[in-house]
Amino acid sequence: MTITGLSNDYYLINNDINIIVDGFATQIKSLDLKMTNNFNTYNATVRLYPINNTFKINISPLVKSLFDIPDFDLSKNMNSVKIEFKALDISNSTEIQNVTKNYIIGGNFKGKQNYLSSFDSINTYLSLKLPVWIGYPAYFTSINLNVFEETFSTLPDFNKEFMEIPCNGKYVRFLNQYGTYSTWFFDNFEETIKTKNNDTVKQFNTDFLGNSFFDIGSTVDKTIELKGLIPARYNNLISNLTFSPEVYILGDFGLWIKMIQNSQEWIDNPTLREFEFSIKFDYESVLNPNVLW
């Protein structure tokens, strides 16, 4: 049995991970793939049938199904997954191979690899230096013994760029495309509250003052738009914010508020040294001034 497509490590599960299994000495009836996440023990099994004694599959959706939902826990963002390949031939004999690799909640755009090949400084995939706002939490992640490790405290100052702290802004933390966390301080923001009335109920009354009704309430949606002037050297870093599935804004008392992605647009103009950028997020709706349920 020959397995092609898993010769590297640290695969990005938001990209296709296409593998080919062939090279059998006999005619194969079926191939079972049993996948086990070694971190949380979740598992999944799929049975494949051959075409010309060859099996082809994109394992990314199956591996992704074995991951926990990210919630600012680096241990959930890179997991070791064991895949057992069990081939059954026409005489009911079996051949088994096991392959264990590390997989990361992340992905690249077309033209790049579907795995990471440099493990010393994950953040440098996004920018040459790490932007730092003194007094605010910053994150720098390395891979150590096949786990993500937060190593900001040991990062030399020449690998950091100390940024000016805005007077009135919002500090954002987000999951980037390589399974680690990045931050940015937007120097301006605007919050919007929109309501939609759910009508009224008219009550029987003999007067004509117009007071014989009650309002059944409304739905309330709250949105925030973050604005800032972004240096071109951080284009790639900020672009990750537009499609991040996990975004937090630092609120009062040091509490992180998880945001809901809005429809975003990213335009990269390499001729600009800096550019105006704005991005919108929705707050989770927790206020419900509605008498109906």
C-alpha positions in Angstrom: 0.0 0.0 0.0 1.3 3.4 -1.0 -0.1 6.6 0.5 0.6 9.8 -1.4 -0.2 13.3 0.0 0.7 12.9 3.7 4.5 13.2 3.5 4.6 16.6 5.3 3.2 17.7 8.6 1.2 20.6 10.2 -1.6 20.4 7.5 -4.1 23.2 7.3 -7.6 21.8 7.4 -9.2 24.9 5.7 -7.5 23.7 2.5 -8.1 20.5 0.6 -5.8 17.7 1.7 -6.0 15.3 -1.2 -4.5 11.9 -0.9 -4.1 8.9 -3.2 -3.8 5.3 -1.9 -2.6 2.7 -4.4 0.3 0.3 -5.0 -1.6 -2.8 -3.8 -0.2 -6.3 -4.6 -3.8 -7.7 -5.0 -7.2 -6.5 -6.1 -8.8 -4.5 -3.4 -12.5 -4.5 -2.6 -12.7 -1.6 -0.1 -10.6 0.7 2.0 -11.6 1.8 5.5 -10.2 5.0 6.9 -10.6 5.4 10.7 -9.5 8.8 12.0 -8.9 9.5 15.7 -8.1 12.9 17.2 -5.5 12.1 19.8 -6.4 15.3 21.7 -10.1 14.9 22.3 -10.5 11.2 21.2 -13.2 12.1 18.6 -13.2 9.6 15.7 -14.8 9.0 12.4 -14.7 6.2 9.8 -15.3 6.2 6.1 -15.4 3.3 3.6 -14.1 3.9 0.1 -14.4 1.7 -3.1 -11.7 1.6 -5.8 -11.4 2.8 -9.3 -8.7 0.9 -11.1 -7.5 -0.4 -7.7 -6.8 3.2 -6.6 -8.5 5.3 -4.0 -8.7 9.1 -4.0 -10.1 11.3 -1.2 -10.0 14.8 0.2 -9.6 14.1 4.0 -9.9 17.7 5.1 -13.7 17.7 5.9 -13.3 14.5 7.9 -10.4 15.8 9.9 -12.1 19.1 10.5 -15.1 17.3 11.9 -12.9 16.0 14.7 -11.9 19.4 16.0 -13.5 21.3 18.8 -14.9 24.8 18.0 -12.1 27.3 18.6 -12.6 29.5 21.7 -9.3 31.2 22.4 -7.7 27.9 23.4 -4.5 27.2 21.4 -4.6 23.5 22.4 -7.8 23.1 20.3 -6.3 24.7 17.2 -3.7 22.1 16.4 -4.4 18.5 17.1 -2.6 15.2 16.3 -4.8 12.9 14.2 -4.1 9.2 13.6 -5.5 7.7 10.4 -5.7 3.9 10.1 -5.8 2.7 6.5 -7.3 -0.8 6.3 -7.6 -2.4 2.9 -9.7 -5.5 2.2 -8.8 -7.6 -0.9 -10.9 -10.0 -2.9 -9.7 -13.0 -0.8 -10.7 -11.1 2.4 -7.2 -10.5 3.5 -6.4 -7.2 5.1 -3.5 -4.8 4.9 -3.2 -2.0 7.5 -1.1 1.2 7.7 -1.2 4.0 10.3 -0.3 7.6 9.6 -0.2 10.2 12.4 0.1 13.9 11.5 -0.6 17.3 13.1 -3.4 19.4 11.7 -4.1 23.1 12.2 -7.3 25.1 12.0 -6.1 27.4 9.2 -5.6 27.7 5.5 -3.7 29.3 2.7 -4.8 31.0 -0.5 -4.1 29.5 -3.9 -0.5 29.3 -4.9 0.8 28.4 -1.4 1.2 25.1 0.4 -1.6 23.4 2.4 0.8 22.9 5.4 3.3 24.9 7.4 7.0 24.4 6.8 8.6 26.9 9.2 7.8 26.5 12.8 9.9 29.0 14.7 7.6 32.0 14.3 4.1 31.4 13.1 3.2 35.1 13.3 5.9 36.1 10.7 3.8 34.5 8.1 1.5 37.5 8.5 4.0 40.4 9.1 7.7 40.8 9.5 7.3 42.3 13.0 4.7 41.9 15.6 2.7 45.0 16.3 2.5 45.8 20.1 0.5 48.3 22.0 2.0 48.7 25.5 -0.4 47.8 28.2 -2.5 45.5 26.0 -2.2 41.8 25.6 -0.1 40.6 22.6 0.4 37.0 21.3 3.3 35.4 19.6 3.1 31.7 19.0 5.6 28.9 18.2 5.4 25.2 17.8 7.1 23.2 20.6 6.9 19.4 20.8 4.0 19.5 18.4 1.8 21.9 20.4 1.2 25.6 20.0 3.1 27.6 22.7 2.7 31.3 23.6 6.2 32.7 23.5 5.6 36.5 23.5 7.6 36.9 26.8 10.7 35.6 25.1 10.4 37.6 21.9 13.2 40.1 21.5 12.2 43.8 21.1 13.8 44.0 17.6 11.0 41.6 16.4 8.3 43.9 17.7 7.0 47.2 16.4 5.7 49.4 19.3 2.6 51.2 18.1 1.0 54.5 19.2 -2.0 53.9 21.5 -5.2 55.7 20.2 -7.1 57.9 22.6 -10.5 56.5 21.7 -10.5 53.1 20.0 -11.1 49.4 20.2 -8.6 46.6 20.7 -9.4 43.4 18.7 -8.1 39.9 19.0 -8.8 37.3 16.2 -8.0 33.9 15.0 -5.7 34.2 12.0 -5.3 31.8 9.0 -2.6 29.8 10.7 -4.5 28.8 13.8 -3.0 31.3 16.2 -4.1 34.7 17.5 -3.4 38.2 16.3 -4.4 41.7 17.5 -5.0 45.2 16.2 -5.9 48.5 17.8 -8.4 50.5 15.7 -8.3 54.2 16.6 -11.9 54.9 15.8 -15.3 53.2 16.0 -19.0 53.8 15.5 -21.8 51.7 17.1 -25.3 51.5 15.6 -28.5 50.2 17.2 -31.3 49.3 14.9 -34.8 48.3 16.0 -37.8 46.8 14.2 -41.2 47.2 15.8 -43.3 44.0 16.1 -46.7 45.9 15.8 -49.3 46.7 18.5 -52.4 45.0 19.9 -55.6 47.2 20.0 -57.7 47.0 23.1 -61.5 47.6 23.4 -62.2 51.0 24.9 -64.9 53.6 24.8 -62.7 56.7 24.7 -61.0 58.1 21.6 -57.7 59.3 23.1 -55.7 56.7 21.2 -54.4 55.0 24.3 -56.3 51.8 23.9 -53.4 49.6 22.7 -50.2 48.0 23.9 -46.9 47.7 22.1 -45.7 44.1 21.7 -42.1 45.1 21.6 -39.3 45.1 19.0 -36.2 43.3 18.0 -32.9 45.1 18.6 -29.7 44.7 16.6 -26.4 46.3 17.6 -23.4 46.7 15.2 -20.0 48.2 15.5 -17.8 49.6 12.7 -14.1 49.7 13.4 -12.0 52.3 11.5 -8.3 52.9 11.2 -5.3 53.9 9.1 -3.4 50.7 8.4 0.3 50.7 7.3 0.8 48.7 4.2 3.3 46.4 5.9 0.3 45.0 7.9 -1.9 44.4 4.9 -1.8 40.6 5.2 -2.4 40.7 8.9 -5.5 42.9 8.7 -6.9 40.9 5.7 -7.1 37.9 8.1 -9.6 39.8 10.2 -12.1 39.9 7.3 -12.6 36.1 7.3 -11.7 35.1 10.8 -14.3 32.8 12.5 -13.3 34.0 15.9 -13.2 37.7 16.7 -13.2 39.4 20.1 -13.3 43.1 21.1 -11.8 44.1 24.5 -14.6 45.6 26.5 -15.0 47.1 29.9 -13.3 45.6 32.9 -10.9 43.6 30.6 -13.6 41.3 29.3 -13.4 40.0 25.8 -16.7 40.2 23.8 -17.1 37.7 21.0 -18.4 39.3 17.7 -20.3 38.0 14.8 -18.7 38.4 11.3 -20.6 40.7 9.0 -20.1 40.5 5.2 -16.7 42.0 4.5 -14.7 43.2 1.6 -10.9 43.4 1.4 -9.1 45.4 -1.3 -5.3 45.3 -1.5 -3.6 48.2 -3.3 0.2 47.6 -3.2 0.9 51.2 -4.3 -0.3 52.7 -1.0 2.0 53.1 2.0 -1.1 53.2 4.3 -4.8 53.0 3.7 -8.1 53.8 5.4 -9.8 50.6 6.5 -13.2 49.9 8.1 -14.9 46.7 9.1 -18.3 45.9 10.6 -19.3 43.3 13.2 -22.5 42.4 14.9 -23.0 41.9 18.6 -24.9 38.8 19.7 -28.5 39.9 20.3 -29.1 39.5 24.1 -31.6 42.3 24.6 -35.1 41.2 23.8 -37.8 43.9 24.7 -40.5 41.7 23.2 -43.6 40.4 24.9 -43.9 37.6 22.4 -41.9 34.4 22.6 
